[in-house]
Amino acid sequence: DCAICQECAGFREKPCVDPKRARPAFHSVGIDVFATVKQFDLPLATLKSEDEVQNWYSAVFVE
């Protein structure tokens, strides 16, 4: 769910309707988020409660 469409086709087991604009999550393309973030010495921990503050990370992939 990359937030481009109001309702992701992937949740209905359908292909993406706009793959050129889609921005998939790290883990959905097989990237180990914990290992990747650790390489850059950035903070990342499993949250114990939904009230805890999350760390948000993004990446740019160039073909």
N, C-alpha and C positions, 0 to 999 in steps of 0.2 A: 504494500500500500504506500505509494509515493506521494499521495495527496494531490495529484494533478486532476484526476477524475473525481467526481462526487462519490461514485461507487466503483471500487476496483473490480474489474472483471475476474481477476485472479481468485477472489473469494467465491466465485461461482464456477471455478475450474475452467475458465475460458482464457484465451490468450489476451495479452495486453492490447487495448484498442489504439494506443498511441505510443508504441515502443521507442520512437525517436525522441520523445519528450520525457519518457519515464525516468524517474530517478530512484532506482531500487535501493533498499537498505543494504548496508555492508554485508550482513549475515546472509541475505537472500542470494548473494552471488558467491558464497563460499569463503568469504574473508573472515578470519578469526579476529574479531574486534579486540578482544583482550590482548592478544599478542601484538597486533598492529599498534594499538595505543601505547602499550608498554615500551615499544621501540623508541617512542618519542618522549619518554619519561613524563607522560601526562597522567593525571589522576583518573582512575577508573575502579569502581568497586561494585559488587552486587548489592543492590538496595535491599534492605531488610523490611522496609515499610514504604507504602505508596506516598507517604508524606515527606520522605527524604528528597533532597534536591538532586536532580540528575545532572550528569555531565553530558553535553551534546557535542558530537564530533561529526564532521562532514569530510568528504573526499571528492576529488575531481578525477575522473578517469578519462584519459585521452586515447583515442584509437589511432 
